[in-house]
Amino acid sequence: FLLPIIFSCSSEKKITLPKTNITEASIIPKPLDVTPSDQAFALDQYSALIIDNDNTGFKTAAEFLINKINLKTGLTVPSSPKDDTRSIIKIYRSNIKSDNEEAYELEIKRDTIKLTANNATGIFRGIQTLRQLIPEHPNDSLANHNIWIIPGGKVTDEPRFEYRSTMLDVSRHFFEADYIKKYIEILAYYKINILHLHLSDDQGWRIEIKSWPRLTEFGGSTEVGGGQGGFYTQEQYKDIVAHAEAHHITIVPEIDMPGHTNAASASYPFLNGNGQKPELYTGTKVGFSTFDTRSDTVYSFIDDVIREISSITPGPYFHIGGDESHVTKKEDYLYFINRVENIVQKYDKRMIGWDEVANADLDSTSIVQFWNDLKNAELAVEKNLKVILSPANKAYLDMKYDSLTKIGYDWAGLIPVDSAYLWDPEEYLSEKYILGIDAPLWSETFDSTDGLEYLAFPRLIGYSELSWTTPENRDWKNYKSRLADQAEFLKRMNINYYKSPLIEWK
Ligand code: TNX
């Protein structure tokens, strides 16, 4: 006999009810405080936007929001109300309670959204929260036109740390300026506010220095594996800086020295500490090169480099590297760091160096970036200096996720998506010494933007939450489900993220 085939069939149209509880919205990084209401805002063809003052930063931020709403929904939101306007997004400047530079308040009601901050940066951060609250898909069951339902309530938000950074190594492999601009857009969406560019290393010098043209003409002509390398002209660098500024992101340029300097010394052999003329290098060894630390000509070269880069870098920081100078004598190294610190200060920048620099007699404004040796970070604290945390076994984006990851290293361990998230900066130092977090992406093991994105995402999204969100507001299970909801954005942005099996991707 035949088994009856049972199947159910429904002709009912599937109705997905809009999420209207703001506390369940997938915002990353999680805001400081979110209070729900039982209302919801309807974003549709009858919505408009207004700004309460003429501040150019506010205007630019509002245009940014209008543009992003258009890209996501296709709606063209007018920047002033029209006769048929039914709902309004208002951007206000007012003195909100927090004096944090990046604080904002976002209040969502039935027919108004009010975004308030003391300055344009706060508004810009709040705009990212609002973007994340707009659903990827409209609801078409509520009216005969598309409506994007934004859950109602109030968000009061500000970051835990002021330095929320990622580093990209464009030296071991070069990545074009246009790509850096796309990367900046993704960082901004997650409220990362610093992009640290590792602009020089043994394998390539990547920024034009007008007074020393061979640095890029020759020193920028290759990369790991022997590819053609490349470099940013100063115009291109300025363009990156301007794009970053428009996203309220600061560029931190790094020229790594006295070690990691083979490309510079191959271009100008007088820089070399051992008196020889080195060849260009396309391998992946570290710690074999050094500048001549006792030559005044070397310091006048460094003065030119720092002067030229500083003059096109509006941000307050200059990173001098200082790591793995294994062939520089200790006393020469300490002498070098102090002299270079003076040059950085002469051009009104605050010096940052990898943790080894803590051994020098640093000025109180200089910053130590912990990556390897906690003793160096503790030494920095003894000297009352600020520290940036980049513990390699937690925050290195070039570590493999697991043993099957095809690119990346494992010298500091494997870093799956959960361990990248499950730590707290205060495990290392007390909060008052921590300026923030930097997640470095070293590029020895990949030459494509696909590889870059595979290692960076989704872990970088977790570092954004670690540096923005207070420990009480962080929870892996909750984060994991919010992360799963990022898939649509990452796909829309064409990001080749790693589909970690730890996440139930939507
Ligand atoms: C260590 S981290 C380095 C880099 C390498 C990286 C590879 C640091 C300050 N130095 O030169 O690219 O390991 O993971």
Residues whose N, C-alpha, C, O or C-beta is under 5 A from the ligand:
A	BS01	TNX	V286 D323 W354 W371 D398 Y409 W442
